[in-house]
């Protein structure tokens, strides 16, 4: 059977409200998918694999139009030009380094065993490398994607939801309340913290513990973020900004 579904890809980095984004989008009747599928999208056959993977555990919604996935790691490339004649919605998003790095460190420090992301240096290395990849993606595909600031999920969710709904051409608005799914909160599928299980957008920002992030490391990450954000905005088809 021909695959009639368009694809929504959220291309970002860890701890940028991407699990929240997936749940909000995936709760809409026109969109299937809400979690990180850990797939490589390098040819048209990869879209068949995505659909097959999703359908092993979920049922496609009657009358739905899209399949969603998010891509947060360099291990999972995305090649839009090689995916064939499919409707693509490419969403690129960044979150500033201070809350992002703090969240990465706290998340991995709570896991069992040692992990490089549990230390500020390891988290910052991932963040800076990932932003460099996103900047290269923007240069390769100018005008093929839209960009939004991730902090809009907390600072102005109404504005962001209306913007995304219009961009995707949805018949009904996106809601700040969302469904809980079988993989909600499960390790490996996105945010495993208790906060995602609230079923609604939480607007209260978490406090960053004093002294958690070394000043020199944070300054380097801030420089990378500012440069990458400017490049993504400059080459985007449309933008939704927090400032």
N, C-alpha and C positions, 0 to 999 in steps of 0.2 A: 504493500500500500504506500502511495507517495506520502512523504512527510509534508504536511501542510502548515506546520507550525513555524512561526517566526522565532527568533532567538534573542533573548536579553542576556547580555554578558556584563556583569559588574566587575571591572578590572581595577583593582585597588591593592591594599596591603592589609596585614593583620591589624585588628583592633581599631578599625575605622568605621564602626557601626555596620559592618557588612552583613552580619547575621541578622541584625534588626532590619536592615534593608530587604534581605531575602524573605523574612517573615511577613513584612508589610506587603511586598509585591506578591509573594506566593499565596497570600490570603485573598487576593482579588480573584473573582470568578474567571477572568480571562487569562490568568497566568498560572502555569504549573512549575513547581520547583521552588525551593527555599533554602537549600543547604549547599555546602561546598562539595562538588562531586569528584574533585581531584582527577580531571580528565584533560588530555591534550587535544587541542582543536587545531589540527594541521591539514585536514583535508575534508571533503564532503562526507566521507565514511564516518568521520568522528561524530557528526551530528546523529547518524543512525545509532552509534554506540551510546550517545547521551540519552536518546529516547529509550533505548532498550534497558539501559541501566536504571533510569527513573521508573520504568514500568515494571521492573522486578519487584518493587516495594510499594508503588503508588499507582493510582488510577488517574488517567488523564481526565480532566474535567470536561463535561459535555459543553460544547460551544466555546471552549477556550481557544486562544490564539497563539500563545507564547509558551516556550520553555525557558526557564531561567537557570543560570549558573553564575557563580562568582569565581574569579581567578585572582589569587593572592600571592602566588609563589612563582618564582622563575622556573621551577620544574615543570610547570604546566603552560606551555606556550599557546598563544592564540594567533592564528594567521587568517584574518578576515578575507583576504583576497583568494584564498584557496578553498573556501567553504561552499562554493557553488551558488546557484541562484536562490538564495534564502534571504528573507527579510531580517536584517540585523539591527539591533539597537545596542550600541556600545556605550556604556556608562563608565567614565573614569572619575575617580574620586580620591581625594587626599585628606588626611587629618594632620594637624600640626604635631610636631615631634614631642613636646612635653607630655601631653596626656597619652599619646600613643605609646611612647617608650615606657612610661610608668605602667601602663596597662599590660604591655607585653611582659615586662619583668615580673609584675605581681602574678599574672596568670601562670607563667611557667615556674615561678618559685613555689607555687602551691602544688605542683605536680610531684609525684614520686620520682626519685632519681635525679641525676644531674642533667642540666640542659644549658647550652650556651646562651639561650634567650632569657634565662633567669638572671643573668648579669647585664648591667647597663651596656657594657661594651659589645656583647653579643647581640643584644636587641638593636643597638644603634647600627651595627654592621649590616644586619638584615634590612633595616629601614632605609638606609642610604643606598644600598644595592638595589633594593626594590624600586625606589623612586627613580634611580638612573634607568632602570628597565622601562618604566612607564614613560619617561621622557623620550626614550628612543622609539617607543611605540607611537607616541604622538607625532614624531618627526616622520615616521614611515607612513602614517595614515592620517594626514591632515584633513580636517573637514569630515572625517568618517565617524567621529565620536562626539559625545557631549561631555561636559565637565561640570561637577558640582562639588562644593566644599562639604566634607563629611560632617562638620560640626553643625550644619543646618538641621540634622536629625534632632539635636537638642535645642538649638537656639531658635529655630523658626521652622518647625516641622510642617505647619500648615502651608507655608510658602513652597517648601520642597515637594510636598505631596501633590499640590496643584500643578506644579511645574512638571513633575514626572508623569502625572496622569495625562496632561496635554501632550507631552512628548510621545507617549506610547499610544495615544489615541483611544484611551479607555472609555467605555460607554458610561461607566459609573465611577465616582471618585474613589481614590485610595483613602483608607481609614487609618487613623492613629492607633486603633485597636486591631489586633491580629490574632490569628489562630495559633494554637499549639499543635505541632505535628509529631509523628512518631519519632523523628530524630532530633527534636528540639532539646537542646541541652546535652546531647550526647557527645562525648569526645570524638574528634575527627570530623564532625559535621559542622563545626562553627563554634560560636561562643558556648562554652560549657558552664558559665557562671549562672547563679540563680536568677540574675536580673532578667535574662531573656525569657524566663517563664512567667513574667508578670502579665503578658498578653497585651501590653500597651506601651507606647513610647514614653520612656522615663526622661524627664527634662532636667533632673538634678544631676549636676556634674560631680564626679567623685573627686575627693581631695587628693592631691599628690603629696605623699609623705616628704617632709623637709629633708633635704640631703640625699634623696634617692638617686638623683641624676647628677653626675659631675658637671660642673659648669662648662668646662672645655668641650666635653662630649656633646652636650646639649647645643652649644654654639655652632659646632660643625653640622649637626643635624638641622638646625634652623637655617643655615645657609643652603644646604641641599634642598630643603623643603621650599624655600623662597624661589630658588632657581627653577626647580621642577614645576612648581605651580604656575609660574609665569609662562613657561614653555607650553604647558598643557592648555592654559587659557588662550594663548595666542593662536593655537592651531585648532581649537575646538569649533564645531559647528554652532553650538549654543552653550551658554554657561549660566549657572545659578550660584551666586557667590554670597558669602556671609558678611562681606564688608561693602 
